Amino acid sequence: MARITRTRTEDISIEAFRLDLDEGERKALRADPGGYLRKLMENEGYTVNGIFVDAKFGSQDCEDWEVVHFLSGVQASHCGVMCIQVM
């Protein structure tokens, strides 16, 4: 039977951003989500040590994205891009 075990707990701080992209920018993001997001965040002055990409990222239902930037904790300076599905 599958099991999940918590390995640590900590308070973390994050920032969340909504991406506002035109069609060309959407294509660039879909083609290389990690590279596109890294360039976007670094151009805004952020340090990016790693990027997490939502498994639903390439889905046709994924029309908008939210970016989470971890400010503290073990994942500090990592970003995650998550699909926001439009119902």
LUMDRENRO-532247 format. One record per residue: residue number from 1; y, z, x of N, C-alpha, C in turn; residue in one letter. Coordinates in pm, whole numbers, plus 50000, padded with zeros to 5 digits. Last residue first. Layout:
% LUMDRENRO-532247
NODE:NUM:Y:Z:X:Y:Z:X:Y:Z:X:A
...
END
This chain:
% LUMDRENRO-532247
NODE:87:52663:48386:48720:52573:48383:48605:52626:48290:48498:M
NODE:86:52667:48338:49057:52746:48320:48935:52648:48304:48821:V
NODE:85:52599:48557:49318:52548:48459:49224:52631:48457:49098:Q
NODE:84:52702:48582:49626:52744:48633:49496:52702:48528:49396:I
NODE:83:52538:48654:49929:52558:48562:49818:52604:48638:49695:C
NODE:82:52685:48794:50216:52597:48806:50100:52638:48709:49993:M
NODE:81:52687:48854:50553:52739:48764:50450:52637:48762:50337:V
NODE:80:52785:49111:50771:52683:49058:50682:52750:48966:50582:G
NODE:79:52848:49198:51110:52894:49146:50981:52774:49101:50901:C
NODE:78:52907:49463:51341:52818:49363:51284:52877:49321:51149:H
NODE:77:53056:49676:51429:53097:49541:51470:52996:49434:51433:S
NODE:76:52788:49904:51405:52931:49880:51421:52955:49742:51481:A
NODE:75:52534:49996:51342:52562:49853:51325:52710:49819:51340:Q
NODE:74:52548:50269:51372:52464:50196:51464:52487:50044:51455:V
NODE:73:52898:50343:51296:52753:50358:51285:52679:50269:51382:G
NODE:72:53166:50133:51170:53111:50247:51243:52959:50251:51225:S
NODE:71:53230:49902:51038:53328:49958:51130:53271:50070:51216:L
NODE:70:53090:49607:50934:53059:49748:50961:53155:49798:51069:F
NODE:69:53193:49396:50690:53210:49423:50833:53189:49573:50854:H
NODE:68:53071:49164:50467:53083:49307:50493:53090:49323:50644:V
NODE:67:53171:48905:50255:53144:48944:50393:53166:49094:50404:V
NODE:66:53042:48717:49991:53117:48835:50032:53074:48869:50174:E
NODE:65:53064:48395:49835:53008:48487:49933:53102:48604:49957:W
NODE:64:52955:48169:49578:53057:48249:49643:52988:48348:49736:D
NODE:63:52727:48041:49497:52852:47966:49497:52966:48039:49567:E
NODE:62:52402:48016:49471:52497:48087:49555:52624:48003:49569:C
NODE:61:52222:47858:49347:52292:47955:49263:52400:48030:49340:D
NODE:60:52100:47723:49552:52198:47649:49472:52279:47742:49382:Q
NODE:59:52063:47917:49851:52028:47888:49712:52139:47812:49641:S
NODE:58:52118:48007:50104:52115:47863:50081:52084:47822:49938:G
NODE:57:52106:48297:50073:52224:48226:50118:52226:48078:50083:F
NODE:56:51918:48480:50018:51951:48388:49909:52063:48292:49949:K
NODE:55:51918:48645:50241:51806:48551:50225:51833:48449:50115:A
NODE:54:52225:48688:50409:52147:48710:50288:52038:48604:50276:D
NODE:53:52250:48756:50748:52269:48654:50646:52173:48683:50531:V
NODE:52:52430:48938:50986:52318:48942:50892:52348:48839:50783:F
NODE:51:52528:48922:51321:52552:48877:51184:52422:48882:51106:I
NODE:50:52693:49099:51590:52577:49040:51524:52611:49007:51380:G
NODE:49:52936:49168:51693:52819:49187:51778:52692:49126:51719:N
NODE:48:53257:49080:51689:53135:49055:51612:53016:49062:51707:V
NODE:47:53577:49207:51649:53464:49194:51740:53340:49177:51655:T
NODE:46:53855:49037:51499:53741:49128:51491:53643:49101:51605:Y
NODE:45:54065:48855:51482:54078:48968:51573:53963:49067:51571:G
NODE:44:54029:48628:51341:54110:48730:51275:54122:48857:51360:E
NODE:43:53854:48494:51499:53990:48438:51488:54086:48536:51419:N
NODE:42:53625:48642:51441:53688:48657:51573:53829:48600:51574:E
NODE:41:53572:48548:51180:53605:48689:51203:53674:48709:51338:M
NODE:40:53523:48270:51227:53621:48314:51129:53667:48457:51158:L
NODE:39:53311:48278:51414:53439:48216:51450:53551:48264:51357:K
NODE:38:53112:48405:51256:53156:48464:51383:53294:48410:51421:R
NODE:37:53083:48221:51046:53134:48355:51018:53184:48422:51146:L
NODE:36:52979:48000:51187:53102:47988:51108:53165:48125:51086:Y
NODE:35:52743:48105:51300:52850:48052:51385:52982:48044:51312:G
NODE:34:52601:48180:51064:52630:48275:51170:52746:48230:51257:G
NODE:33:52585:47938:50907:52650:48060:50857:52688:48158:50967:P
NODE:32:52599:47632:50923:52585:47728:51034:52650:47859:50995:D
NODE:31:52605:47501:50676:52539:47437:50790:52511:47536:50903:A
NODE:30:52758:47664:50509:52616:47644:50478:52540:47587:50598:R
NODE:29:53008:47636:50637:52944:47768:50627:52795:47753:50601:L
NODE:28:53056:47362:50597:53048:47416:50733:52978:47552:50734:A
NODE:27:53070:47356:50317:52967:47278:50387:52947:47332:50528:K
NODE:26:53295:47517:50276:53166:47557:50221:53051:47486:50292:R
NODE:25:53490:47360:50394:53459:47489:50455:53324:47541:50405:E
NODE:24:53495:47148:50210:53460:47123:50350:53420:47251:50422:G
NODE:23:53582:47284:49975:53449:47222:49981:53405:47194:50125:E
NODE:22:53740:47597:50073:53740:47466:50007:53603:47402:50030:D
NODE:21:53700:47949:50008:53673:47830:50088:53689:47703:50007:L
NODE:20:53731:48269:50046:53796:48168:49963:53792:48038:50043:D
NODE:19:53523:48550:50048:53559:48425:50113:53620:48329:50011:L
NODE:18:53611:48886:50042:53566:48772:49961:53612:48647:50031:R
NODE:17:53507:49166:50232:53597:49052:50215:53532:48950:50123:F
NODE:16:53505:49508:50318:53443:49397:50244:53548:49291:50218:A
NODE:15:53431:49734:50576:53533:49656:50508:53459:49544:50436:E
NODE:14:53292:50064:50617:53283:49918:50611:53411:49862:50552:I
NODE:13:53153:50341:50782:53271:50280:50721:53253:50129:50725:S
NODE:12:52891:50578:50722:52946:50459:50787:53071:50414:50713:I
NODE:11:52690:50853:50790:52805:50803:50718:52860:50683:50794:D
NODE:10:52335:50824:50809:52465:50846:50871:52573:50797:50776:E
NODE:9:51994:50862:50876:52101:50860:50777:52230:50888:50852:T
NODE:8:51687:50699:50968:51810:50773:51000:51903:50768:50880:R
NODE:7:51458:50603:50860:51455:50640:51001:51581:50713:51044:T
NODE:6:51259:50612:50574:51395:50625:50629:51387:50673:50772:R
NODE:5:51006:50389:50508:51037:50521:50561:51177:50521:50620:T
NODE:4:50804:50236:50269:50930:50230:50342:50966:50373:50383:I
NODE:3:50496:50068:50228:50570:50193:50231:50699:50172:50309:R
NODE:2:50221:49916:50058:50346:49908:50135:50424:50038:50123:A
NODE:1:49883:50000:50084:50000:50000:50000:50125:50000:50090:M
END
